Amino acid sequence: MKKLLLAGIFCLAVNTVYAQDDTNDYALRTEEKFGYIVDKSGKKTEGIVRLVGSDRDPWQNQKKVKFVASTDIDKSKKKQKFKTYDSDDLTEYVAYDESNRARRFQVVKYTNAKEGFNTATGGLSGNIKAFNNLTKSNQFAEVVTDGKIKVYKLYGYPTTFAAGQSQIDEADAETDRMRKNPSYIYTKKGSKLKELNINETKIITADCPVVKTKITKGSYVTLKTDTKQRSGLGSFIKKQVDNVMSDMPGIVDEVIVDYNESCK
């Protein structure tokens, strides 16, 4: 308990340092695309929305976003000043990344318990990682697909501390794993958010005859099928392996999108 408390204090100190990085200037691009933010009252404001995270630290986009309203842009100046907003200020934002791809984030209430309890690095470093994940509930999650079933992509938060080369190496490996393996969570018709996996996909799409038939026939490449009879334990183990090894981005694109288009 003392270790977890210490980890929390340390984490708060680190986060305080990060939060001061709010004064970055921004040079307007030749063909600037406007995104938007939606505040807690539902007011939508267009402007330049700047992602604070990159492929190296995508979880930063879940904490905050930088924004300058179109009405506040001064084209006579080379650089524009941004304001920083977090999940306490907004309900949604849409930003264009460096590839000019529109990305939509919405505030969700979801605690990433899986990453919170997955303390692979152990010790103080592991406790800080647990604190980082278990204390964040309201956060921005990226919308992957919308419809009757809405799916979000959500990254875990890595540790902010490591001592000694071996622990640094472990923390780096753990951070790389989290960078490459986000969670996919879903809500169906406004239901409570749950993690999406192969099992859940089959359950939540069973009310759509088109999708159910395709699953039964094995038409979806991303859904693994097994026609062999298995014992109860063997079937259980296979389901666990399938869920861990599944291609969730492919399943969302192939199955969930098909469901949303076929059974609205």
C-alpha positions as MATLAB code, in Angstrom:
seq = 'MKKLLLAGIFCLAVNTVYAQDDTNDYALRTEEKFGYIVDKSGKKTEGIVRLVGSDRDPWQNQKKVKFVASTDIDKSKKKQKFKTYDSDDLTEYVAYDESNRARRFQVVKYTNAKEGFNTATGGLSGNIKAFNNLTKSNQFAEVVTDGKIKVYKLYGYPTTFAAGQSQIDEADAETDRMRKNPSYIYTKKGSKLKELNINETKIITADCPVVKTKITKGSYVTLKTDTKQRSGLGSFIKKQVDNVMSDMPGIVDEVIVDYNESCK';
ca = [
       0.000    0.000    0.000;
       2.840    2.380    0.888;
       4.549    1.574   -2.396;
       1.388    2.354   -4.353;
       0.962    5.635   -2.494;
       4.574    6.576   -3.198;
       4.076    5.684   -6.830;
       1.033    7.926   -6.965;
       2.894   10.886   -5.481;
       5.768   10.409   -7.902;
       3.387   10.092  -10.841;
       1.592   13.302   -9.890;
       4.906   15.106   -9.715;
       5.873   13.884  -13.172;
       2.491   14.801  -14.624;
       2.835   18.305  -13.178;
       6.056   18.756  -15.113;
       4.436   17.546  -18.354;
       1.406   19.812  -17.905;
       3.571   22.937  -18.176;
       4.187   22.316  -21.889;
       1.247   24.457  -23.007;
       2.842   27.351  -24.865;
       3.982   25.763  -28.138;
       3.543   28.025  -31.146;
       2.196   26.670  -34.400;
       2.980   27.755  -37.953;
      -0.040   27.666  -40.266;
       0.200   25.155  -43.091;
      -0.504   26.097  -46.708;
      -3.757   24.136  -46.860;
      -4.755   24.042  -43.227;
      -7.743   21.815  -42.418;
     -10.050   22.744  -39.575;
     -11.229   20.250  -37.026;
     -13.462   21.070  -34.085;
     -13.993   20.733  -30.363;
     -17.266   20.215  -28.471;
     -17.409   21.601  -24.939;
     -19.421   20.290  -22.004;
     -22.425   22.424  -22.934;
     -22.525   20.881  -26.410;
     -21.136   23.936  -28.198;
     -19.116   23.023  -31.306;
     -16.230   25.316  -32.264;
     -14.189   24.962  -35.442;
     -10.492   25.653  -35.562;
      -7.078   24.028  -35.657;
      -6.966   21.005  -33.393;
      -3.468   19.797  -32.721;
      -2.770   16.267  -31.522;
      -0.273   16.209  -28.651;
       0.590   12.524  -29.071;
       2.456   10.747  -31.856;
       3.047    7.153  -32.912;
       5.643    7.035  -30.143;
       3.269    8.177  -27.403;
      -0.322    7.795  -28.675;
      -1.716    7.698  -25.105;
      -1.007   11.439  -24.821;
      -3.965   12.100  -27.142;
      -6.193   10.567  -24.469;
      -5.145   13.151  -21.883;
      -5.340   16.505  -23.631;
      -5.514   18.377  -26.929;
      -4.357   21.777  -28.189;
      -6.778   24.108  -29.956;
      -7.068   27.557  -31.495;
     -10.485   28.692  -32.728;
     -10.753   29.802  -36.354;
     -11.985   33.199  -35.134;
      -8.819   33.615  -33.044;
      -6.365   32.905  -35.860;
      -4.268   35.940  -36.725;
      -2.959   35.395  -40.259;
      -0.687   38.415  -39.952;
       1.406   36.424  -37.492;
       3.646   33.545  -38.504;
       2.709   31.444  -35.493;
      -0.478   30.910  -33.548;
      -0.959   30.358  -29.826;
      -2.876   27.300  -28.647;
      -5.007   26.626  -25.605;
      -4.834   23.214  -23.959;
      -7.992   21.286  -23.084;
      -8.521   17.986  -21.298;
     -11.406   15.596  -20.711;
     -12.820   17.860  -17.981;
     -13.278   20.632  -20.549;
     -14.573   18.817  -23.643;
     -16.771   15.921  -24.730;
     -15.260   15.456  -28.192;
     -12.669   16.678  -30.662;
     -11.735   16.015  -34.273;
      -8.178   16.644  -35.429;
      -6.287   16.188  -38.678;
      -3.005   14.363  -38.285;
       0.137   14.895  -40.370;
      -1.342   12.698  -43.113;
      -4.447   14.930  -43.258;
      -6.530   12.091  -41.843;
      -9.472   13.166  -39.692;
      -9.405   11.488  -36.295;
     -12.288   11.693  -33.848;
     -11.924   11.390  -30.083;
     -14.707   11.308  -27.507;
     -14.637   11.374  -23.726;
     -15.417    7.957  -22.271;
     -15.637    6.736  -18.719;
     -13.537    3.595  -18.728;
     -10.755    2.345  -16.466;
      -8.169    0.214  -18.220;
      -7.984   -2.395  -15.466;
      -6.229   -4.882  -17.758;
      -3.191   -2.635  -18.092;
      -3.546   -1.448  -14.520;
      -3.008   -4.921  -13.131;
      -0.514   -5.977  -15.784;
       2.574   -4.806  -13.873;
       5.163   -6.628  -15.966;
       7.980   -4.333  -14.839;
       7.341   -4.973  -11.140;
       8.483   -2.893   -8.153;
       7.986    0.859   -7.997;
       7.926    1.101  -11.786;
       5.071   -1.408  -11.951;
       3.193    0.389   -9.180;
       3.430    3.674  -11.064;
       2.121    1.986  -14.222;
      -0.785    0.589  -12.184;
      -1.481    4.035  -10.751;
      -1.342    5.644  -14.214;
      -4.021    3.271  -15.521;
      -6.270    2.681  -12.520;
      -6.685    6.381  -11.681;
      -7.769    7.450  -15.167;
     -11.441    6.917  -15.930;
     -12.579    9.968  -17.911;
     -10.354   10.135  -20.968;
     -10.425   10.777  -24.709;
     -10.744    7.551  -26.726;
     -10.432    7.413  -30.501;
     -13.571    6.393  -32.398;
     -12.729    3.522  -34.756;
     -16.228    2.928  -36.106;
     -19.621    4.382  -35.244;
     -23.124    2.978  -35.525;
     -25.319    0.586  -33.579;
     -22.035   -0.795  -32.267;
     -19.490    1.927  -31.564;
     -15.867    0.886  -31.138;
     -13.073    2.907  -29.563;
      -9.326    2.396  -29.524;
      -7.724    2.956  -26.144;
      -4.060    2.769  -25.166;
      -2.731    1.921  -21.745;
      -0.421    4.354  -19.946;
       3.195    3.257  -19.430;
       5.298    3.754  -16.364;
       7.023    7.111  -15.897;
       9.855    5.750  -13.789;
      12.598    3.132  -14.023;
      15.783    2.608  -11.992;
      18.724    0.552  -13.208;
      19.414   -0.695  -16.725;
      17.494   -3.947  -16.380;
      14.362   -2.149  -15.201;
      14.779    0.483  -17.921;
      14.987   -2.266  -20.541;
      11.870   -3.951  -19.103;
       9.990   -0.656  -19.020;
      10.993    0.126  -22.629;
       9.836   -3.314  -23.786;
       6.557   -2.905  -21.897;
       6.003    0.554  -23.378;
       6.649   -0.785  -26.877;
       4.126   -3.589  -26.285;
       1.484   -1.079  -25.166;
       2.252    1.142  -28.146;
       1.575   -1.726  -30.553;
      -1.347   -3.344  -28.712;
      -4.139   -0.929  -27.800;
      -7.393   -2.180  -26.376;
     -10.585   -2.031  -28.404;
     -13.675   -1.265  -26.366;
     -17.278   -1.066  -27.528;
     -20.759    0.042  -26.626;
     -23.876   -1.327  -28.268;
     -26.841    1.044  -28.337;
     -25.410    2.972  -25.390;
     -24.557   -0.040  -23.223;
     -21.728    0.004  -20.691;
     -18.290   -0.059  -22.309;
     -16.635   -3.471  -22.521;
     -13.489   -4.812  -24.116;
     -13.995   -6.235  -27.595;
     -12.558   -9.620  -28.553;
     -13.526  -12.537  -30.788;
     -15.983  -13.951  -28.269;
     -17.716  -10.603  -27.713;
     -17.837   -9.990  -31.462;
     -19.753  -13.206  -32.051;
     -22.147  -12.499  -29.174;
     -23.001   -8.881  -29.978;
     -23.502   -9.502  -33.715;
     -25.714  -12.593  -33.289;
     -28.912  -10.520  -33.685;
     -27.969   -9.648  -37.259;
     -28.911  -12.515  -39.648;
     -26.512  -11.346  -42.355;
     -23.488  -11.291  -40.067;
     -24.488  -14.427  -38.156;
     -24.743  -16.384  -41.412;
     -21.326  -15.174  -42.556;
     -19.771  -16.153  -39.230;
     -21.349  -19.621  -39.420;
     -20.067  -20.094  -42.969;
     -16.605  -18.833  -42.065;
     -16.831  -15.941  -44.526;
     -14.863  -13.513  -42.342;
     -11.114  -13.995  -42.727;
     -10.378  -12.343  -39.391;
     -12.578  -14.712  -37.368;
     -10.905  -18.025  -36.683;
     -13.165  -21.050  -36.958;
     -12.701  -24.563  -35.668;
     -15.082  -27.312  -36.735;
     -13.521  -29.990  -34.497;
     -15.356  -31.142  -31.394;
     -13.499  -30.161  -28.219;
     -13.756  -30.931  -24.558;
     -15.013  -28.144  -22.317;
     -11.506  -27.308  -21.136;
     -10.061  -27.493  -24.654;
     -12.764  -25.175  -25.960;
     -12.165  -22.728  -23.114;
      -8.404  -22.652  -23.750;
      -8.912  -22.134  -27.477;
     -11.219  -19.179  -26.825;
      -8.619  -17.575  -24.576;
      -5.861  -18.053  -27.167;
      -8.086  -16.749  -29.982;
      -8.982  -13.658  -27.978;
      -5.348  -12.849  -27.234;
      -4.014  -13.570  -30.725;
      -6.879  -12.002  -32.676;
      -6.543   -9.213  -35.230;
      -8.875   -6.696  -33.611;
      -8.415   -3.873  -36.161;
      -9.263   -6.372  -38.913;
     -12.261   -7.736  -37.005;
     -13.612   -4.219  -36.513;
     -13.142   -3.303  -40.188;
     -14.555   -6.573  -41.473;
     -17.232   -7.699  -39.004;
     -18.368   -4.708  -36.948;
     -18.504   -2.353  -39.933;
     -20.505   -4.984  -41.835;
     -22.880   -5.295  -38.870;
     -23.402   -1.525  -38.658;
     -24.118   -1.310  -42.381;
     -26.324   -4.416  -42.599;
     -28.359   -4.174  -39.395;
     -28.911   -0.541  -38.488;
];
